[in-house]
């Protein structure tokens, strides 16, 4: 498959060494349908300087559970209050433009606070370089209320800063304010085409499986 190259962003990738912690840490198991919203809501609301959010998507249907609505309201309130201290990365796959338009209509600033990234499966929230939530929860009505998912909430500066470093690397080097699919459409190479023929300018050749990861 030939996919368009986004020449407007750098592609420097940094290898981040695994963090090894040989001490006791404060961690809370956060589950759905058990206690996700009741613990993540205060996490978001207590952000004083920075809040970094990364997820597959934020799916806002016409009818959503009250708990998910409360999470969205809290996230937007922090985005408006923190300004440059709020950053959000979502995955660049599927109907991304519709999702972004819904978020913009709700009040999120797409120009400065939101980016999209290909090939990401991260789901986490980092608050004030001090607390970090990482796990399997998608941000949707079912994902935050009734699906069987689990996350860990670490109240630990070293662990939070480790994940923050990875987030900021992605924000600077891998995420973009442009939706890849809106640049140029990908092109499928058929079996009848030569695999060694020159790749057209502005495209790169990638396996089908790496483009449609799920």
Legacy VTK file of the C-alpha trace (Angstrom):
# vtk DataFile Version 3.0
C-alpha trace
ASCII
DATASET POLYDATA
POINTS 214 float
0.000 0.000 0.000
1.206 3.529 -0.805
0.321 6.145 1.804
0.878 9.922 1.638
3.809 11.369 3.526
3.063 14.268 5.854
6.108 16.461 5.208
4.891 19.074 7.667
6.101 17.267 10.774
9.395 15.703 11.933
9.800 11.943 12.179
12.591 11.663 14.752
11.776 8.777 17.067
13.459 8.469 20.433
13.948 5.162 22.202
12.924 5.618 25.837
14.484 3.146 28.241
12.013 1.186 30.399
11.527 2.597 33.870
12.448 0.184 36.675
11.045 1.074 40.102
12.345 -0.909 43.083
10.286 0.669 45.813
6.752 0.930 47.065
4.465 3.191 45.062
0.938 4.459 45.581
-1.352 2.975 42.936
-5.114 2.577 42.598
-6.816 -0.056 40.449
-9.490 1.704 38.380
-12.161 -0.471 36.764
-15.330 -0.321 34.752
-18.118 -0.729 35.557
-16.875 -0.370 39.143
-15.058 2.894 39.928
-13.650 4.572 36.801
-15.688 7.752 36.642
-15.638 8.401 40.388
-11.820 8.361 40.420
-10.993 9.906 37.040
-13.358 12.852 37.506
-11.456 14.254 40.535
-8.147 13.450 38.810
-9.090 15.752 35.944
-10.591 18.450 38.138
-7.492 18.733 40.346
-5.111 19.548 37.458
-3.502 22.886 38.313
-0.774 23.406 35.711
-0.782 20.627 33.088
-3.113 17.910 31.848
-1.969 15.626 29.022
-4.617 13.314 27.557
-4.052 10.521 25.036
-6.577 7.985 23.793
-7.796 6.080 20.759
-10.746 8.409 20.399
-13.411 10.414 22.162
-16.753 9.085 20.919
-19.636 11.428 21.734
-22.964 9.953 20.691
-26.286 11.804 20.744
-27.190 10.058 23.992
-24.380 9.414 26.494
-24.329 8.272 30.129
-24.285 11.042 32.712
-20.961 9.803 34.092
-19.311 10.186 30.672
-20.906 13.598 30.200
-19.433 14.703 33.527
-15.972 13.529 32.434
-16.257 15.453 29.157
-17.393 18.622 30.952
-14.506 18.372 33.411
-11.983 17.818 30.608
-13.273 20.827 28.665
-13.266 23.019 31.785
-9.612 22.128 32.426
-8.738 22.694 28.763
-10.155 26.217 28.923
-8.535 26.979 32.274
-5.081 25.523 31.607
-4.695 26.885 28.079
-1.259 25.819 26.792
-0.983 23.445 29.730
-3.650 21.206 28.180
-2.754 18.868 25.326
-4.706 16.023 23.756
-3.562 13.320 21.320
-6.103 11.089 19.574
-5.572 8.351 17.016
-5.591 9.198 13.317
-7.743 6.350 12.065
-11.291 6.050 10.771
-13.613 9.049 10.577
-11.293 11.383 12.469
-12.683 14.594 10.965
-16.181 13.960 12.300
-14.788 13.249 15.771
-12.749 16.458 15.711
-15.720 18.516 14.539
-17.817 17.185 17.405
-15.072 18.069 19.883
-14.729 21.547 18.379
-18.487 22.095 18.578
-18.323 21.121 22.233
-15.664 23.783 22.823
-12.222 22.201 22.483
-9.526 24.287 20.758
-8.342 22.126 17.852
-5.762 24.649 16.669
-3.540 24.601 19.745
-4.636 21.825 22.092
-5.476 18.778 19.972
-3.369 16.607 17.656
-3.847 13.251 15.961
-1.303 10.455 15.675
-1.088 7.325 13.566
-0.147 3.968 15.079
-0.944 4.800 18.679
-2.870 2.683 21.150
-2.059 4.639 24.309
-4.849 5.431 26.760
-3.802 7.663 29.620
-4.002 10.946 31.499
-1.049 12.769 33.094
-1.772 15.486 35.640
0.699 18.090 36.941
3.719 15.813 36.315
2.641 14.007 39.461
-0.186 11.568 38.773
-0.731 9.315 35.765
-3.542 7.012 34.691
-2.689 4.284 32.162
-4.753 1.324 31.042
-7.291 0.012 28.542
-10.199 2.444 28.868
-11.477 4.072 25.682
-13.339 7.370 26.032
-16.906 6.620 25.037
-20.143 6.066 26.905
-19.651 2.290 27.235
-15.878 2.620 27.603
-16.093 4.790 30.705
-19.096 3.164 32.346
-19.875 -0.465 31.564
-17.186 -2.186 29.455
-14.867 -4.575 31.289
-11.630 -2.555 31.314
-8.868 -1.777 33.780
-6.443 1.089 34.378
-3.872 1.946 37.028
-3.704 5.365 38.665
-0.192 6.087 39.947
0.337 8.866 42.482
4.082 9.045 41.905
6.165 11.812 40.355
8.874 9.573 38.876
6.358 7.355 37.104
4.274 10.322 35.963
7.307 12.084 34.500
8.337 8.920 32.667
4.999 8.771 30.862
5.027 12.552 30.410
8.344 12.338 28.578
6.844 9.797 26.171
3.725 11.920 25.655
5.694 15.091 24.914
7.904 13.191 22.489
4.820 11.999 20.625
3.289 15.473 20.714
6.404 17.052 19.186
7.567 14.367 16.775
4.724 12.025 15.828
1.407 13.802 16.308
0.035 16.341 13.851
-2.659 18.974 13.622
-3.469 17.606 10.150
-5.519 14.492 9.470
-3.412 12.216 7.269
-6.337 11.002 5.186
-7.134 14.558 4.116
-3.702 15.139 2.621
-3.874 12.563 -0.191
-5.723 9.265 -0.435
-3.690 6.051 -0.002
-3.240 3.758 -2.993
-3.374 -0.051 -2.877
-0.696 -1.881 -4.863
-2.260 -4.854 -6.638
-0.630 -8.212 -7.251
-0.165 -7.352 -10.906
2.054 -4.369 -10.143
5.804 -4.688 -9.723
6.808 -4.450 -6.067
10.123 -2.805 -6.978
8.712 -0.002 -9.108
9.495 3.546 -8.011
7.278 4.937 -5.294
5.595 8.183 -6.454
6.824 11.399 -4.868
4.917 12.244 -1.702
4.114 8.614 -0.859
5.755 5.811 1.090
5.198 2.065 0.775
3.850 0.317 3.886
2.312 -3.130 4.522
-1.489 -3.253 4.611
-1.338 -4.574 8.188
0.587 -1.539 9.457
-1.944 0.905 7.986
-5.071 -0.946 9.161
-3.665 -2.025 12.507
-6.918 -3.190 14.063
LINES 1 215
214 0 1 2 3 4 5 6 7 8 9 10 11 12 13 14 15 16 17 18 19 20 21 22 23 24 25 26 27 28 29 30 31 32 33 34 35 36 37 38 39 40 41 42 43 44 45 46 47 48 49 50 51 52 53 54 55 56 57 58 59 60 61 62 63 64 65 66 67 68 69 70 71 72 73 74 75 76 77 78 79 80 81 82 83 84 85 86 87 88 89 90 91 92 93 94 95 96 97 98 99 100 101 102 103 104 105 106 107 108 109 110 111 112 113 114 115 116 117 118 119 120 121 122 123 124 125 126 127 128 129 130 131 132 133 134 135 136 137 138 139 140 141 142 143 144 145 146 147 148 149 150 151 152 153 154 155 156 157 158 159 160 161 162 163 164 165 166 167 168 169 170 171 172 173 174 175 176 177 178 179 180 181 182 183 184 185 186 187 188 189 190 191 192 193 194 195 196 197 198 199 200 201 202 203 204 205 206 207 208 209 210 211 212 213
